[in-house]
Amino acid sequence: MPPYSDLVTKRALLDQRLRALGRTLIAYSGGVDSAFLAWASHQILGHDMLAVIADSPSLARTQLADATAFAMEQGIPLEIVLTDEVDRPAYIRNDSSRCFHCKDELFVVMEKFRAAQGFDSIAYGVNLDDQGDFRPGQKAAQQHQIVSPLRDAGLTKQDIRELSRSAGLRIWDKPASACLSSRIEYGREVTRAALSVVEQGEDAIHALGFRQCRVRHHGDIVRIEIAPDELPRALTSTMAAEFTRIFKALGFKFVTLDLEGFRSGSMNVLLAADVLTRAR
């Protein structure tokens, strides 16, 4: 746990940064970072902020429902906008720049909304830890001059979870959840059908009682990732039969369980080192 004095200082810096933004739109997904940012912004700005969530086939219905529910619970004003990244050829191509095209679409839509509604700025929930990860979407944010209050305040993922826990926010320990397209191997086209299969597969795994998982789409092969602490329960003949039944019904020919368990960004190991370096 971070020292209490550090968290107090960082929270004060965050509040100061938020006050300086004026009327602000928050790019909101319902994940821990964006949910905390939306909540903190509402605490400071009141009706001078608006959370904006982008709805598209790459957003799981369960995530949309949970994000909407959290905003309602906290009284955070919310707007749902439609984005069309899945119709962009550069996004469909699914190379290492896919996340850039996703965020570019989001920020184009949000900028139009900002101008039409008279807001002053747009903020998103990138944190200090994200600087060392492979996140091409950050380039889109820079190009659109999207502000990053959490990062500016020096908040790490652990800091955000601790501040959320202290504030009594139920999302404090919510598992990470990237968009559905991140489950499809690079170079394989992102289609609505593939996104639907991934979503159905993950819903089915959650229905079996697993809290954190990923369904990685490799064409005829599905690679299932289960959180390491839940992996022993997955490594049984009974569960193997369940996985096989579920994923063969979804059209996969081969069903595999990844013995390393869940880890964010596992598809990135397929990218060459120079691609990862250039994209940061």
HELIX and SHEET records of a PDB file:
HELIX    1   1 TYR A    4  ARG A   19  1                                  16    
HELIX    2   2 VAL A   32  LEU A   45  1                                  14    
HELIX    3   3 GLY A   46  ASP A   48  5                                   3    
HELIX    4   4 ARG A   61  GLN A   74  1                                  14    
HELIX    5   5 GLU A   85  ASP A   87  5                                   3    
HELIX    6   6 PRO A   89  ARG A   93  1                                   5    
HELIX    7   7 ARG A   98  GLN A  117  1                                  20    
HELIX    8   8 LEU A  128  GLY A  132  5                                   5    
HELIX    9   9 GLY A  137  GLN A  143  1                                   7    
HELIX   10  10 PRO A  149  ASP A  152  1                                   4    
HELIX   11  11 LYS A  157  SER A  166  1                                  10    
HELIX   12  12 ARG A  170  ASP A  173  5                                   4    
HELIX   13  13 LEU A  180  ARG A  183  5                                   4    
HELIX   14  14 ARG A  192  ALA A  207  1                                  16    
HELIX   15  15 PRO A  228  GLU A  230  5                                   3    
HELIX   16  16 LEU A  231  ALA A  234  1                                   4    
HELIX   17  17 SER A  237  ALA A  249  1                                  13    
HELIX   18  18 SER A  266  LEU A  270  5                                   5    
HELIX   19  19 ALA A  273  ALA A  279  1                                   7    
SHEET    1   A 4 LEU A  78  LEU A  82  0                                        
SHEET    2   A 4 MET A  49  ASP A  55  1                                        
SHEET    3   A 4 THR A  24  ALA A  27  1                                        
SHEET    4   A 4 SER A 121  ALA A 123  1                                        
SHEET    1   B 3 CYS A 213  HIS A 218  0                                        
SHEET    2   B 3 ILE A 221  ILE A 226 -1                                        
SHEET    3   B 3 PHE A 254  LEU A 257  1                                        
END                                                                             
